Amino acid sequence: DVLSWTTDGLVFTKSSEEMDPDTVLLIKRVKVTKRTSTRGDWAETRTVVELHDALKAIELMGQALGMFKTNIDATVHPGIPVNYEGWRKRLGLDRE
């Protein structure tokens, strides 16, 4: 929803008024570079649209909400037997 293009390969940048408000928030930076030849027989406009990293944003939101556990206690206390077969059956890992 930021760019549109033709079958001839022409690319057009949509204006912020044409975009959905949520799409505008995805844009990190827009860089426009204009060049003209010294004789003035050609001109070029180059537009670069950089978006925010959506995966990183989701990861940071998950961390802020405490959705990820980084320290998991997986110790087995001495003297307490662990019934691996029973747990495998409960988890559906053993096929009988």
Residue pairs with C-beta under 8 A, 6 or more apart in sequence:
1 14
1 19
1 20
1 23
2 13
2 14
2 19
2 23
2 26
2 27
2 49
2 51
3 11
3 12
3 13
3 14
3 49
4 11
4 12
4 14
5 11
5 12
11 47
13 30
13 47
13 49
16 24
25 52
26 51
26 52
26 54
27 49
27 50
27 51
27 52
28 50
28 51
28 52
29 48
29 49
29 50
30 47
30 48
30 49
30 50
31 47
31 48
31 50
32 45
32 46
32 47
32 48
33 45
33 46
33 47
33 48
34 43
34 44
34 45
34 46
35 43
35 44
35 45
35 46
36 42
36 43
36 44
37 43
62 68
76 82
85 94
88 94
